[in-house]
Amino acid sequence: QVQLVESGGGLVQAGGSLRLSCEASGSIFSIYARGWFRQAPGKQRELVATISTSTGSTNYADSVKGRFTISRDNAKNTVYLQMNSLKPEDTAVYYCRYYSRVGDYWGQGTQVTVSS
């Protein structure tokens, strides 16, 4: 019933920008936060950024501070990740996560590849 659909991934040159979006469909109850994670080949999935549903308070991994911006549109059930000044080390599959009091939801991932 619940699905998170991600879009915006692709291939970009170092220094370029991409904007990821993740829209939720179906019935999701009491979402208190949203986030983005990423997983590079052979590495553990890591937190990139989170944003509070109610306050808009954000948190970022040190590696992306100053370059990435997370935002959300609660009415559209959508969370965004604006990625600027991309580096090859940002290459990974990016996953959207919605935090709910009854359980968390994950997107299927979208590939971001940054060439040198």
TANOR-V760539 format. One record per pair of residues at least 6 apart in sequence whose ideal C-beta (glycine too) atoms are under 6 Angstrom apart, sorted by the first residue. I is the first residue (numbers start at 1). J is the second residue. Records with the same first field share a line. If there is no record, write none. Layout:
# TANOR-V760539
I->J + J
This chain:
# TANOR-V760539
1->26 + 27
2->26 + 28 + 105
3->25 + 26
4->22 + 24 + 96 + 105 + 107
5->23
6->22 + 96 + 107 + 110
7->21
8->18 + 19 + 20 + 21
9->110 + 111 + 112
11->113
12->18 + 86 + 114
13->115
14->87 + 88 + 114 + 116
16->86
17->84
18->83
19->82
20->81 + 94
21->78 + 80
22->79 + 96 + 107
23->78
24->77
29->102
30->100 + 101
31->53 + 98 + 100
32->53 + 99
33->50 + 52 + 53 + 99
34->51 + 72 + 79 + 98
35->50 + 97
36->48 + 49 + 81 + 94
37->45 + 47 + 48 + 95
38->48 + 92 + 94
39->45 + 92 + 93
40->92
47->61
48->61 + 64
49->60 + 70
50->59
51->58 + 70 + 72
58->70
67->84 + 85
68->83
69->82
70->81
71->80
72->79
86->114
88->114 + 116
90->114
91->113 + 114
93->109 + 111
94->110 + 112
95->106 + 107 + 109
96->107
97->106
98->105
